Amino acid sequence: MSATTTPGRTGRGFGRLLVTVYGILAFAAVGRSSYELATKFAEAPVAYGLSTLSAVVYVLATVALARGGTGWRRTAWVTVGFEAVGVLAVGTASAVAPDVFGETTVWSSFGQGYGYVPLVLPFVGLWWLWHTRPGNRGAPPEPPTPGTTPAPDPEVR
């Protein structure tokens, strides 16, 4: 682990790049789903509902990864894990039965319309959450909260 990354700090170091990519995808998904809901929801409600769901997932994942901390890490694990399952399920369904949703979604064909970023991103996100988990041996300790005394290192005698 690099010196710029501390356990629990998901938005630092490589995490900044990850948060940026999630933010771009969130922006794109929100724009797409907003347009679809406003103009053509009745044409393919399942597809456009899935696009909206993916937008919500990307926004939550972006915020959770950027914020870090115990509660936000839990939110990141849930949203990024849900994203991984969603892109695999929707991607598989759209490959087996291309007309199943009526229209494409962000996760159709495993995110082909977005350069397969939706397929790769959740697994990179899960790896990053694992890599930055609190208690990760070999990682630098979490910096103390201002105004507190750091706990002694149990391995130093």
MILO-47729 format. One line per field, with one value per residue: residue in one letter; z, x, y of N, C-alpha, C in turn. Coordinates in pm, 1 decimal, decimal comma, always signed. Atoms other than C-alpha are relative to their C-alpha. Layout:
% residues N
resn <- c(A | ...)
n.c3 <- c(Z | ...)
n.c1 <- c(X | ...)
n.c2 <- c(Y | ...)
ca.c3 <- c(Z | ...)
ca.c1 <- c(X | ...)
ca.c2 <- c(Y | ...)
c.c3 <- c(Z | ...)
c.c1 <- c(X | ...)
c.c2 <- c(Y | ...)
***
This chain:
% residues 157
resn <- c(M | S | A | T | T | T | P | G | R | T | G | R | G | F | G | R | L | L | V | T | V | Y | G | I | L | A | F | A | A | V | G | R | S | S | Y | E | L | A | T | K | F | A | E | A | P | V | A | Y | G | L | S | T | L | S | A | V | V | Y | V | L | A | T | V | A | L | A | R | G | G | T | G | W | R | R | T | A | W | V | T | V | G | F | E | A | V | G | V | L | A | V | G | T | A | S | A | V | A | P | D | V | F | G | E | T | T | V | W | S | S | F | G | Q | G | Y | G | Y | V | P | L | V | L | P | F | V | G | L | W | W | L | W | H | T | R | P | G | N | R | G | A | P | P | E | P | P | T | P | G | T | T | P | A | P | D | P | E | V | R)
n.c3 <- c(+0,0 | +9,6 | -115,6 | +13,0 | -28,6 | -132,9 | -7,1 | -23,9 | +78,9 | +134,0 | +97,0 | +13,7 | +84,6 | +113,4 | -23,3 | +67,1 | +138,3 | -5,1 | -27,5 | +121,0 | +101,1 | -47,5 | +16,0 | +142,4 | +34,3 | -67,7 | +76,8 | +126,3 | -26,6 | -43,8 | +119,7 | +86,4 | -59,5 | -9,4 | +134,0 | +30,6 | -82,5 | +39,1 | +138,6 | +61,5 | -99,9 | +36,0 | +106,8 | -56,9 | -141,8 | -71,4 | +38,9 | -50,7 | -145,7 | -31,3 | +19,3 | -116,6 | -112,7 | +12,5 | -30,8 | -146,0 | -52,0 | +28,7 | -84,6 | -136,9 | -4,6 | +10,7 | -128,2 | -104,3 | +19,3 | -25,8 | -142,1 | -86,2 | -133,4 | -24,4 | +60,2 | +144,8 | +55,2 | +10,0 | +114,6 | +120,1 | +21,0 | +46,3 | +132,0 | +99,8 | +13,2 | +75,2 | +137,8 | +61,9 | +26,2 | +100,0 | +134,4 | +43,8 | +25,7 | +115,9 | +114,4 | +40,0 | +54,9 | +130,2 | +94,7 | +27,2 | +66,7 | +27,3 | -4,8 | -128,4 | -66,7 | +94,9 | +34,7 | -74,8 | -127,4 | -27,1 | -26,6 | +110,1 | +66,4 | -95,4 | +8,3 | +129,0 | +43,5 | -80,5 | +9,0 | -101,1 | -130,9 | -104,4 | -34,9 | -69,2 | -113,1 | -133,3 | -50,3 | -45,5 | -124,5 | -107,1 | -32,2 | -73,5 | -134,8 | -70,9 | -13,9 | -96,6 | -119,0 | -128,5 | -50,8 | +105,1 | -46,4 | +90,8 | +38,7 | -103,0 | -91,7 | +19,8 | -75,2 | -114,4 | +10,1 | -66,1 | -139,2 | -75,2 | -8,5 | +74,7 | -76,2 | +22,7 | +96,8 | -77,2 | +45,8 | -46,7 | -142,7)
n.c1 <- c(+85,6 | -82,5 | +2,6 | +111,7 | +124,8 | +10,6 | +119,4 | +122,5 | +0,6 | +31,2 | -3,9 | -136,4 | -88,6 | +70,3 | +142,8 | +44,1 | +29,0 | +119,9 | +112,8 | +20,2 | +65,1 | +137,0 | +71,7 | +30,6 | +104,5 | +122,9 | +50,0 | +52,9 | +118,7 | +108,5 | +46,3 | +70,9 | +125,8 | +91,3 | +56,1 | +86,7 | +120,4 | +80,2 | +47,1 | +42,8 | +11,5 | +105,9 | -47,6 | -76,5 | -13,1 | -99,3 | -133,1 | -23,2 | -6,5 | -134,5 | -93,7 | +15,0 | -59,7 | -145,3 | -40,7 | +3,6 | -111,8 | -125,1 | -8,0 | -29,3 | -135,9 | -93,4 | -2,2 | -51,4 | -144,7 | -66,0 | +7,2 | -68,2 | +57,3 | +65,9 | +132,7 | -11,3 | -63,1 | +106,5 | +81,9 | -78,9 | +0,6 | +132,9 | +30,5 | -92,6 | +36,7 | +125,5 | -36,0 | -64,2 | +105,7 | +89,9 | -58,0 | -9,6 | +135,2 | +58,2 | -84,7 | +30,9 | +136,6 | +2,2 | -75,1 | +80,3 | +123,5 | -28,3 | +118,3 | +67,4 | +31,4 | +62,4 | -103,0 | -123,3 | -21,3 | -142,7 | -62,9 | +23,5 | -121,2 | -109,3 | -48,4 | -66,4 | +20,8 | -86,0 | -136,5 | -11,9 | -36,2 | +89,1 | -36,8 | -129,1 | -2,9 | +34,0 | -102,3 | -108,5 | +49,8 | -3,7 | -141,6 | -47,6 | +57,2 | -73,3 | -138,0 | -5,9 | +79,2 | -67,0 | -66,2 | -80,2 | -139,0 | -95,8 | +44,9 | -27,8 | +113,4 | +94,6 | -47,5 | +87,5 | +91,4 | -60,1 | +36,1 | -3,5 | -130,8 | +5,5 | -14,2 | -131,9 | -4,9 | -16,9 | -115,3 | -123,5 | -22,3)
n.c2 <- c(-117,0 | -119,6 | -88,0 | -93,7 | +69,9 | +56,8 | +82,7 | -73,3 | -123,6 | +47,6 | -108,8 | -54,1 | +78,1 | +59,0 | -21,2 | -123,5 | +37,2 | +83,4 | -88,7 | -80,8 | +83,9 | +21,4 | -126,4 | -18,2 | +96,8 | -44,5 | -114,1 | +52,1 | +82,2 | -88,8 | -71,2 | +94,8 | +45,5 | -114,4 | -17,9 | +114,5 | -7,1 | -115,4 | -1,5 | +125,7 | +105,7 | +94,8 | +89,0 | +111,8 | -35,4 | +81,2 | -48,2 | -134,6 | +14,0 | +49,7 | -110,9 | -87,3 | +71,9 | -5,2 | -137,4 | -13,9 | +79,9 | -70,7 | -119,2 | +45,2 | +55,3 | -112,4 | -70,9 | +89,3 | +17,2 | -128,2 | -34,4 | +96,8 | +12,2 | +127,8 | +8,6 | -17,4 | +121,1 | +99,4 | -40,8 | +28,4 | +145,7 | +41,2 | -53,4 | +54,0 | +141,2 | +3,2 | -35,2 | +117,0 | +98,6 | -57,4 | +0,0 | +139,5 | +52,0 | -68,4 | +34,5 | +137,4 | +3,1 | -66,5 | +84,1 | +119,3 | -44,2 | -141,1 | -86,2 | +20,1 | -126,6 | -91,6 | -98,6 | +25,8 | -68,4 | -22,1 | +129,9 | +93,5 | +51,9 | -21,0 | -137,5 | -20,5 | -138,3 | -87,4 | +52,3 | +106,9 | -56,1 | +52,4 | +137,3 | +2,0 | -92,7 | +50,6 | +92,4 | -87,6 | -60,0 | +100,8 | +20,0 | -116,8 | +6,6 | +105,0 | -47,6 | -110,3 | +35,6 | -20,1 | +118,2 | +61,9 | +8,6 | -57,7 | -133,0 | -99,1 | -13,1 | -109,4 | -115,7 | -28,3 | -111,7 | -116,5 | -19,6 | +125,0 | +64,7 | +125,3 | +123,5 | +59,9 | +110,0 | +122,6 | +77,0 | -64,5 | +31,8)
ca.c3 <- c(+0,0 | -84,7 | +171,2 | +33,9 | +125,8 | +475,5 | +573,2 | +563,5 | +340,3 | +23,1 | -142,2 | -127,9 | -351,9 | -619,2 | -461,6 | -607,3 | -957,3 | -866,3 | -723,8 | -1036,5 | -1268,4 | -1052,3 | -1058,4 | -1437,9 | -1471,2 | -1216,8 | -1412,5 | -1739,3 | -1587,2 | -1418,1 | -1744,1 | -1944,3 | -1699,7 | -1650,0 | -2023,2 | -2058,0 | -1769,0 | -1893,8 | -2260,6 | -2320,5 | -2000,1 | -2135,2 | -2426,5 | -2209,7 | -1838,0 | -1724,9 | -1919,7 | -1816,1 | -1457,2 | -1457,8 | -1597,5 | -1312,1 | -1057,5 | -1194,8 | -1171,9 | -804,0 | -738,0 | -907,2 | -715,4 | -381,2 | -460,9 | -560,7 | -238,8 | -20,8 | -174,0 | -153,3 | +210,2 | +356,8 | +727,2 | +884,0 | +775,3 | +429,5 | +379,5 | +451,6 | +201,3 | -53,0 | -1,1 | -51,4 | -352,8 | -532,2 | -459,5 | -586,7 | -896,2 | -964,8 | -934,2 | -1140,2 | -1431,9 | -1440,3 | -1421,1 | -1671,3 | -1897,1 | -1898,5 | -1954,2 | -2241,4 | -2399,7 | -2371,6 | -2482,1 | -2647,4 | -2656,1 | -2292,9 | -2175,1 | -2489,4 | -2492,8 | -2371,2 | -2020,3 | -1873,5 | -1777,3 | -2103,0 | -2278,9 | -1970,0 | -2022,1 | -2386,4 | -2460,3 | -2194,9 | -2305,4 | -2057,2 | -1773,2 | -1585,5 | -1596,2 | -1472,1 | -1229,2 | -951,2 | -930,4 | -908,5 | -643,3 | -441,9 | -465,9 | -344,0 | -51,4 | +44,4 | -4,7 | +217,5 | +485,8 | +847,1 | +1003,2 | +674,0 | +784,6 | +631,2 | +580,2 | +757,8 | +1066,1 | +1049,5 | +1144,1 | +1486,4 | +1510,8 | +1590,3 | +1962,2 | +2061,9 | +2162,3 | +1921,2 | +2057,1 | +2108,3 | +1837,2 | +1982,6 | +1772,3 | +1915,2 | +2244,0)
ca.c1 <- c(+0,0 | +135,2 | +209,2 | -76,1 | -333,2 | -440,9 | -689,7 | -1042,8 | -947,3 | -1124,3 | -1113,7 | -737,3 | -453,6 | -587,2 | -928,9 | -941,6 | -924,3 | -1187,8 | -1419,0 | -1366,5 | -1461,4 | -1765,1 | -1862,1 | -1841,0 | -2048,1 | -2299,8 | -2331,0 | -2382,6 | -2633,9 | -2834,5 | -2848,8 | -2951,5 | -3214,7 | -3360,3 | -3408,4 | -3554,6 | -3797,2 | -3911,7 | -3957,1 | -4009,8 | -4066,1 | -4386,5 | -4192,5 | -3969,2 | -4038,1 | -3815,6 | -3511,9 | -3557,9 | -3626,9 | -3299,2 | -3116,8 | -3258,2 | -3160,5 | -2805,9 | -2787,8 | -2887,4 | -2632,0 | -2353,6 | -2437,5 | -2443,4 | -2121,6 | -1947,9 | -2044,8 | -1967,4 | -1622,2 | -1539,7 | -1647,0 | -1503,1 | -1552,7 | -1731,1 | -2088,9 | -1991,3 | -1765,8 | -2065,0 | -2270,7 | -1988,3 | -1967,4 | -2344,3 | -2373,6 | -2062,1 | -2156,8 | -2509,7 | -2362,4 | -2145,9 | -2445,8 | -2662,8 | -2423,8 | -2367,3 | -2740,2 | -2855,3 | -2557,6 | -2632,0 | -3005,6 | -2940,3 | -2691,9 | -2927,7 | -3241,4 | -3141,3 | -3499,9 | -3579,8 | -3576,7 | -3713,5 | -3430,4 | -3072,5 | -2974,0 | -2642,7 | -2575,9 | -2699,8 | -2440,1 | -2221,4 | -2194,0 | -2087,8 | -2235,8 | -2005,7 | -1688,4 | -1745,3 | -1658,0 | -1974,1 | -1842,8 | -1490,5 | -1560,1 | -1742,4 | -1467,2 | -1203,0 | -1420,1 | -1454,6 | -1079,8 | -1016,7 | -1255,4 | -1078,0 | -735,1 | -817,7 | -1006,7 | -929,7 | -686,6 | -514,5 | -171,0 | +118,0 | -86,7 | +3,2 | -211,1 | -518,2 | -415,9 | -545,2 | -843,2 | -725,6 | -722,4 | -680,3 | -381,0 | -297,4 | -329,2 | +1,9 | +100,9 | +53,0 | +341,9 | +595,3 | +746,3)
ca.c2 <- c(+0,0 | +342,5 | +607,6 | +819,6 | +557,5 | +475,4 | +208,2 | +336,6 | +630,3 | +524,1 | +867,5 | +918,6 | +804,5 | +569,7 | +622,7 | +975,2 | +830,3 | +571,4 | +839,0 | +1050,8 | +763,0 | +682,9 | +1051,3 | +1067,5 | +751,3 | +883,8 | +1208,0 | +1019,6 | +775,6 | +1052,3 | +1248,0 | +944,2 | +823,5 | +1171,9 | +1209,8 | +860,0 | +905,1 | +1244,1 | +1157,3 | +786,6 | +589,8 | +428,4 | +273,4 | +52,1 | +100,3 | -189,3 | -68,3 | +292,7 | +192,0 | -4,4 | +298,3 | +506,4 | +241,5 | +232,3 | +613,4 | +601,7 | +326,9 | +526,6 | +844,3 | +658,9 | +471,0 | +795,7 | +972,4 | +670,1 | +614,5 | +984,9 | +1016,9 | +695,4 | +633,9 | +338,3 | +408,4 | +527,4 | +224,1 | +0,2 | +196,5 | +163,6 | -214,4 | -250,2 | -20,1 | -143,8 | -506,5 | -442,5 | -279,9 | -587,8 | -821,6 | -586,2 | -551,8 | -928,3 | -1008,4 | -745,0 | -815,0 | -1187,7 | -1135,9 | -896,3 | -1139,7 | -1438,3 | -1250,7 | -919,0 | -787,3 | -872,7 | -508,5 | -346,1 | -90,3 | -84,8 | +14,6 | +128,4 | -234,8 | -396,7 | -611,0 | -570,4 | -194,4 | -215,4 | +128,6 | +275,1 | +96,7 | -189,2 | +48,0 | -63,9 | -422,7 | -346,9 | -62,2 | -252,0 | -513,5 | -241,1 | -74,6 | -395,3 | -453,2 | -97,0 | -136,6 | -459,1 | -300,7 | -1,5 | -193,2 | -102,7 | -344,7 | -427,0 | -550,4 | -365,5 | -52,2 | +268,7 | +332,7 | +554,1 | +910,0 | +1016,8 | +1246,4 | +1601,9 | +1665,9 | +1300,0 | +1092,4 | +813,1 | +459,8 | +278,5 | +32,3 | -319,1 | -452,7 | -206,8 | -319,1)
c.c3 <- c(+0,0 | +124,3 | -7,1 | +32,9 | +141,1 | +5,0 | +30,5 | -81,5 | -146,3 | -106,0 | -19,4 | -88,1 | -123,7 | +11,4 | -64,5 | -145,3 | -5,4 | +22,1 | -123,0 | -108,0 | +41,3 | -19,4 | -144,1 | -42,0 | +64,9 | -78,0 | -129,9 | +22,6 | +45,4 | -120,5 | -90,4 | +58,5 | +13,4 | -133,2 | -32,3 | +78,8 | -45,9 | -138,1 | -52,2 | +95,9 | -41,1 | -106,6 | +54,1 | +149,2 | +76,1 | -30,5 | +61,4 | +152,9 | +44,4 | -18,5 | +118,7 | +124,2 | -7,2 | +31,6 | +151,1 | +62,6 | -22,2 | +85,8 | +143,8 | +13,1 | -5,4 | +133,8 | +108,2 | -12,6 | +29,5 | +149,4 | +88,0 | +137,1 | +11,5 | -69,6 | -151,1 | -65,1 | -16,1 | -120,3 | -130,2 | -29,8 | -58,8 | -142,0 | -108,3 | -21,0 | -79,6 | -146,8 | -72,4 | -36,0 | -110,6 | -140,1 | -52,2 | -35,8 | -125,0 | -125,4 | -51,7 | -64,1 | -138,6 | -105,4 | -41,1 | -79,8 | -26,3 | +9,9 | +134,3 | +66,6 | -93,1 | -52,4 | +81,2 | +130,0 | +15,0 | +14,0 | -111,0 | -66,8 | +82,5 | -11,3 | -129,7 | -47,6 | +75,0 | +3,6 | +102,2 | +136,2 | +108,8 | +40,9 | +86,2 | +131,2 | +134,8 | +57,0 | +43,9 | +132,7 | +117,3 | +42,0 | +84,9 | +142,3 | +84,4 | +32,9 | +109,2 | +129,1 | +128,0 | +49,0 | -103,7 | +43,2 | -105,7 | -45,9 | +109,6 | +90,4 | -37,1 | +79,2 | +115,2 | -29,8 | +71,1 | +142,8 | +82,2 | +0,3 | -74,6 | +92,1 | -26,4 | -97,1 | +77,4 | -43,7 | +42,0 | +147,9 | +48,2)
c.c1 <- c(+89,6 | -15,5 | -117,2 | -133,6 | +4,2 | -126,5 | -122,4 | -11,9 | -22,1 | +11,6 | +136,6 | +83,6 | -74,3 | -150,8 | -53,4 | -35,8 | -129,3 | -124,9 | -30,5 | -72,7 | -144,1 | -82,9 | -39,1 | -112,2 | -133,2 | -63,6 | -65,4 | -129,9 | -118,3 | -55,7 | -82,9 | -136,1 | -100,4 | -69,2 | -99,4 | -130,6 | -92,6 | -62,9 | -54,5 | -13,4 | -101,7 | +44,7 | +70,9 | +22,9 | +104,7 | +140,9 | +28,0 | -1,4 | +136,3 | +105,5 | -5,2 | +61,6 | +152,2 | +51,8 | +5,5 | +117,2 | +132,2 | +15,8 | +35,2 | +141,9 | +104,0 | +14,1 | +63,7 | +151,4 | +74,6 | +6,0 | +79,8 | -64,9 | -84,0 | -134,8 | +4,6 | +67,7 | -104,9 | -88,9 | +73,2 | +1,0 | -134,2 | -24,7 | +90,8 | -27,2 | -128,4 | +25,2 | +61,5 | -104,1 | -92,5 | +55,8 | +16,4 | -137,1 | -61,2 | +81,2 | -27,7 | -138,5 | -4,5 | +78,7 | -82,2 | -125,4 | +11,2 | -120,5 | -72,8 | -42,3 | -67,8 | +96,4 | +124,4 | +0,3 | +150,0 | +72,2 | -23,3 | +131,8 | +124,5 | +61,4 | +70,5 | -11,5 | +85,0 | +143,0 | +31,2 | +47,7 | -94,8 | +30,4 | +125,8 | -4,8 | -40,2 | +105,1 | +125,2 | -41,4 | +2,8 | +143,8 | +50,2 | -55,5 | +71,6 | +141,3 | +13,1 | -75,5 | +79,5 | +60,3 | +82,3 | +146,5 | +93,2 | -39,1 | +37,7 | -121,7 | -86,9 | +51,4 | -95,2 | -91,8 | +63,2 | -51,6 | -1,5 | +142,2 | -7,5 | +20,1 | +138,8 | -10,3 | +26,0 | +121,5 | +133,1 | +14,5 | +124,0)
c.c2 <- c(+122,4 | +86,1 | +97,6 | -65,1 | -55,5 | -82,5 | +85,0 | +126,6 | -34,4 | +108,1 | +60,7 | -89,9 | -47,0 | +22,0 | +126,4 | -27,8 | -81,3 | +85,1 | +85,6 | -79,9 | -28,2 | +127,3 | +26,2 | -94,1 | +38,0 | +115,2 | -46,4 | -78,0 | +85,4 | +75,5 | -89,6 | -36,6 | +114,6 | +23,9 | -112,3 | +4,9 | +111,6 | -13,9 | -132,5 | -117,6 | -106,6 | -99,5 | -124,3 | +26,4 | -81,5 | +50,9 | +136,5 | +3,2 | -51,1 | +107,9 | +95,6 | -63,9 | +6,8 | +140,8 | +22,1 | -75,1 | +73,3 | +125,2 | -39,7 | -53,7 | +112,2 | +70,8 | -86,4 | -18,7 | +129,2 | +30,6 | -94,1 | -3,8 | -126,5 | -13,7 | +11,2 | -119,5 | -110,5 | +29,7 | -30,5 | -150,0 | -44,7 | +48,9 | -57,6 | -149,5 | -16,9 | +30,9 | -119,5 | -105,6 | +50,2 | -5,2 | -142,4 | -56,3 | +63,2 | -31,9 | -139,3 | -8,1 | +62,9 | -78,4 | -122,0 | +35,7 | +150,1 | +94,4 | -3,5 | +131,4 | +100,0 | +104,8 | -32,8 | +80,1 | +23,3 | -134,5 | -102,6 | -38,1 | +30,1 | +139,4 | +32,7 | +144,8 | +101,1 | -54,1 | -108,2 | +50,8 | -50,7 | -144,6 | -3,3 | +78,4 | -60,8 | -95,1 | +75,5 | +64,4 | -96,7 | -29,1 | +115,9 | +1,0 | -105,0 | +48,2 | +106,3 | -31,4 | +28,1 | -130,9 | -73,3 | +2,3 | +56,4 | +139,3 | +98,8 | +16,5 | +119,3 | +120,1 | +30,1 | +117,8 | +118,2 | +15,7 | -127,5 | -52,8 | -130,2 | -120,8 | -58,1 | -115,7 | -128,0 | -81,6 | +59,8 | -27,9 | +66,6)
***
